[in-house]
């Protein structure tokens, strides 16, 4: 609901409200977590924090996101972008080597040998890339081609999370009976088709709302069973780390979705997404971005199909940590 609420806040009082609203939301989240989350079981022994692993990982991801975000503007052969890419390669190598040999690593890479876990994490990352990519790029189309104000554009975007929120609980119940694979694969196929339809023509308001609703339904079909399958595949003593990786891919997928979609949009439109542009340029940018995101959705469906179809585990210890 963030993009929709963000558009309303922009209309009400400017961009500072987008940051200020996180203060009461954060306080409420802390209070709910403190009073309502039960104690976990099956905890592993206390270990020192892997500061070296955290540091190298942050530098590697920062370099990658900087290169993606500013490559089109600075030039892909510029020294700044090349330095970011070299930084990413060096610190990714350092991170992997350290994690493989550290007795108490931030991320136990051996967990990725479990096919169900790797398939869920990789397809989940792509699903978040699709979700936040389309929520990022559509406001530019709606404002520059549709001539809508930020608040009105935000209200239209609200269709996607509403459809997701309605579908997800129903899908979670169904996944208990049929497993995760069929629902996750079909869900991302629905997302891919909706995005291809969005790219095929300049969508009017009515058709765009249908396409957004379809994308939300597909993501609602995918997300609950995928998250459950990821936590089921992880050893119970590593549930905290597994849920940490799951949440990391959500944040990483969000960041990459914004950065990569902005890059594709800007290349097709001939200008940065942050600048004013002609309606035709915004339409070209949306079409290219939607094609890119639809390819990502179909790839997520293929990866989700690599998992088995074992029953989902609902052990409280696993779910609490997740």
Secondary structure, 3 states (H helix, E strand, C coil): CHHHHHHHHHHHHCCHHHHHHHHHHHHHHHHHHHHHCCCCCCCCCCCCCCHHHHHHHHHHHHHHHHHHHHHHHHCCCCHHHHHHHHHHHHHHHHHHHHHHHCCCCCCCHHHHHCHHHHHHHHHHHHHHHHHHHHHHHHHHHHHHCCCCCHHHHHHHHHHHHHHHHHHHHHHHHHHHHHCCHHHHHHHHHHHHHHHHHHHHCCCCHHHHHHHHHHHHHHHHHHHHHHHHHHHHHCCHHHHHHHHHHHHHHHHHHHHHHHHHHHHHHHHHHCCCCCCCCCHHHHHHHHHHHHHHHHHHHHHHHHHHCCCCCCCCCCCHHHHHHC
